[in-house]
Every structure is written in structure tokens, then in C-alpha cells.
């Protein structure tokens, strides 16, 4: 009887992977101080650790594909082949999703009426498999559990915390759960600027639904965003040193860190500091909304002076 | 007919004695327990995730149980020499083969129904209404069990037990990937390679056509009755070819 239960063995296997990852992440500092350079080199060449890493990576990739399938209402898409590209079928960027959810939309796995060589079998296939004539995207709320599962397997996927937080708050209407997720993200990834940027904005946007007074929320947001800018500068320097650039979503989060820090400081009445943040932010990112915020802050400062 | 039903009944009883139904219940219980995890997400209305996990696990387990049961029938009877007393009775080999097939088909269908009943309870507990397509998916899953049983029981007369189980599980669980790969590369191929790819496509059993899970999960409308009829005809035809082949092989095999 037990031989037939073997698929269940995978469940404790995955759970074990998650536990190992959790344990490893919690002790990352300890590892650096406890182990010698030789031991760290040996760990780098360890087959077991390498396999664990690959399992993590593969599981994450599979779940990411699953989330894309959900976003397309179950329609499986793939990158077009060269022959299909020659016929004018190209993968295009999704335009009706948030920046963090941007992805290339390929061609449906089930062939279209015009291209299918299977005749009635092809038509039957299209009836059985989800397929679509007009490309569209669904409500991303259903992606949340998949993100949660992925983060249990690999808590270092910063992007999933920011996306998960955004979807939880904006689409599922659960800002408190989003706050918990983002805070857990910062705890698991102390170096992160992305999650801090998202957390700071979240505190600013949703303070009235988080059981905080506006002042508490703006103060906390300002402190988180200052840290986000510091970490963001480090990350940007690191990436540029490696001859790379932050991606579009990272650029947006970095720019928003300045914008929402300026907004928070303005709300707290710290106008001079807010204007300095605007200047620095616009110089660093060129983000137009920061310039707009500078005008808003200046106007508020003038109004405040006039009242005095 | 009476002999055929007798052998089928013996096959089902053997499965019961081997505790297959208990396995089903334990696995089903595990699914329901696993469903408790869904509450941890703390977000209301996550129906697709619940349906996805439950249907995926159920489909895999149904296929595994069907393949394992079908693959062991004849090789085990031959290896244990329990086939000889059976053939000593006034029963021909074709009847034995068909009886075994009928037994595996009925047992696997019962397993699918049990699982689907559990899913229905799970969905009720979560306030999920799967719609008419859920029952179409049930019908196609049962149909696929008969097709799988025919293929596997026939292959058990040509391959070793291990090879049969491995190839059958690959065919059942990865057919969608194989078929989609052929569809993707078809236009890239030329000449003989293209003809071979097309040949493989037409010959291989298209078990992916019997899986409506994605439509159930993503709340698509039910499929036309004509599609169900076409798939029924496909399953009957394909199973008949394999049963004919298996029966012929079983009659000629040296015991």
C-alpha cells in the first residue's frame, strides 16, 4: 500500500527545503562569522547545497510560470518560434498590467484556426484547452497564494514581496496583510531597497486603514524610506560597478522612495528637508513627479509661513 | 459474459484486499487536510488556488492508481502462477484479458468518483461552486481511466513491469508537454522530420484532451456536447485497438 503513496513523499521534501532555507537565512550572519574562508569555499563546491539551490530556483521558475498562466485565465502561452516570427507572430509586452507584473505575452500553445494543421482535432483541442482570440489579463488576486508559496521556498525573492503587497492592498483590499508581508520581507532581506520603498509608500497610502494616526504613519514611512534610499544608492552603485543598470521596476521604486519621503516630510511639516529630498531625488532619478512634489511642498511652506 | 464479470469482480476484490480503497481514502484525507493550509493565506475568495491544488493532486493520484493497478494484473498472475488454475477452468484467454480490463476500468472509475465526491465536499466547505464543467471534467476523467487501463494492460504484455509503469506514467502525465512540443516545432521542421513528428502526433494517445482541469479552475463555460461525443468516440476507438492488440498478444504468449 505504501509504495503507492510515493507522490506524498514530495510534500515533506518541499517542506524540508523551505525549512532549510528559513534556517539558512536566519543564520546567514552567523555563518559568515563562524566559518573560515576554506569552509565557505567548500560550501560553494558542495553538491548538496548546489542541488538545494537548483531546487529552489526551479520551484520558483515553475511557480512564476503558473502565475503567468493565472494572469491569462489559464491560457498557456509560449515564446514564438523563428518560423512563427517570420509569419509575423511576435511576443509583445503586456500593456494593461502594473509595472511589476510586466511580462512578454507570447503566442497561445493551442494553435489558432488559421495555423492549425490538425483540422477537427485542432478544433477539439481548442475546446478543451483554455485559448483566447483577444489577449487579456485577469484580476491578479489569485496570484497571492502562489507568491506566498514561492516565498516559503525562497524568502529572498524581493520582487514577490513588493508585488504581493501591492496586489493584497490594491486588488484584495487587505492592507493589513500587505503590511505584514512587506515587514516580513524587510526582515528576511535586511539589504533590500525595493521592499522598503514599497513599505514606505504603503504606510503613506493606507495609514487610515492600518490603525495608525497620520503622524505615526508619516514618521514611520519617512524612516523606512530614508533607509530605502540609502540601500537603493548602495544597490545602484553595486549594479553600475558591474556595468549594469537597475531594471524599470527598480528605477520606479527608487524614484518613488524620494517622492514619498518628500510627501511624508511635507505632511510632517518638515518643508526644508522635504525640498532637499526633492532636489536630490530629481537629480538622482529625473522623475517628473518629484518636481511636481517640490512645487506642492513649496506652496505648503509658503501657506504655512503666511499663516504665521 | 458471466465468466467475464466473475473475473472483473475478482480483480476488484483483489484490489480491495490489497487495500487500494484505503489508499484512496488516506490520500483524499491528506488533500482535505492540506486544504486547511489555504486558510493561512488569510485572503477571501481564492477559489482558483483551492481548485488548482485539489484537481492537480486528484488527477495525478487517479492516474497513478490506474496505471499501477493495470500494469500488475497479468504479469503478477503469470509470475505467481495463479493464472494456470484460472485457465484450467473453461475460460479462454480473451475472457481473462477482458475481465481483467473490465475490473481495472471499474475500479479506477470508482476511485475517480470517490475523489470527485471528496472534491465536491471540499468545494462546498469553501463555498466554491465549480459549475457544470466540473461534471464534464469528471466524465472525461472516467473515460480517460478506461483508455489508460487499455493501453497499460496491453503494454504489460510487451514490456517489463518497471518499463511499462515508467512509460505509461510518462505518457499519461507528460502527454500534454509532448503534444505541445510537436505543435510548437512543427513549422520549423521540413520533409521527413515533419512527417515523423506528425506520425508520432497521430499515433500517440492524446490523454491531455481528457483533462478539463484548467477550464474548471479558471471558470470557463462548459464545452459543447459534441466535443464530449467526439472524445468518447476517440477513447472507444483507441481503447478497442489496444484491447484487440493485447488480446491477440495474450492468446499467443507462451505461458
Contacts between the chains, C-beta under 8 A, distances in Angstrom:
chain1	res1	chain2	res2	distance
A	1	B	18	7.1
A	1	B	19	4.5
A	1	B	20	7.8
A	1	B	22	6.6
A	1	B	23	5.5
A	4	B	20	7.6
A	4	B	23	5.2
A	4	B	64	6.8
A	4	B	65	6.7
A	4	B	68	6.0
A	5	B	23	6.7
A	5	B	26	7.3
A	5	B	27	7.1
A	7	B	60	6.2
A	7	B	61	6.8
A	7	B	64	6.6
A	8	B	27	7.2
A	8	B	30	6.4
A	11	B	34	7.9
A	69	B	214	8.0
A	70	B	48	6.6
A	70	B	218	7.8
A	73	B	218	4.8
A	73	B	220	7.7
A	74	B	214	4.2
A	74	B	215	6.9
A	74	B	217	6.2
A	74	B	218	3.5
A	74	B	220	7.1
A	76	B	180	7.6
A	76	B	214	8.0
A	78	B	180	7.7
A	78	B	184	6.2
A	81	B	184	6.1
A	81	B	185	6.8
A	81	B	187	6.5
A	81	B	188	5.4
A	82	B	188	6.8
A	83	B	187	3.9
A	83	B	188	5.0
A	84	B	187	6.5
A	87	B	187	7.9
A	109	B	180	5.0
A	109	B	183	7.0
A	109	B	184	7.5
A	110	B	183	7.9
A	111	B	183	5.9
A	115	B	187	7.9
A	117	B	186	6.7
A	117	B	198	7.7
A	118	B	201	7.7
A	120	B	230	7.6
A	121	B	206	7.9
A	124	B	209	6.5
A	124	B	227	5.9
A	124	B	230	5.7
A	124	B	231	7.2
A	125	B	209	6.6
A	127	B	223	5.0
A	127	B	224	6.7
A	127	B	227	4.5
A	128	B	208	7.8
A	128	B	209	5.3
A	128	B	211	7.4
A	128	B	212	6.4
A	128	B	215	7.5
A	128	B	223	6.8
A	128	B	227	7.0
A	128	B	231	7.9
A	129	B	208	7.9
A	129	B	214	6.8
A	129	B	215	7.9
A	130	B	214	5.2
A	130	B	215	5.9
A	130	B	218	5.9
A	130	B	220	5.9
A	138	B	218	7.9
A	141	B	43	7.1
A	141	B	45	7.2
A	141	B	46	7.2
A	142	B	46	6.1
A	142	B	47	7.8
A	142	B	48	4.4
A	142	B	49	6.2
A	144	B	41	6.3
A	144	B	43	5.5
A	144	B	46	6.7
A	145	B	38	7.2
A	145	B	41	5.0
A	145	B	43	7.7
A	145	B	46	5.7
A	145	B	49	4.2
A	146	B	49	7.1
A	148	B	40	8.0
A	148	B	41	5.8
A	168	B	43	6.9
A	172	B	43	5.1
A	172	B	44	7.8
A	174	B	42	7.3
A	174	B	43	6.0
A	177	B	42	5.5
A	177	B	43	6.7
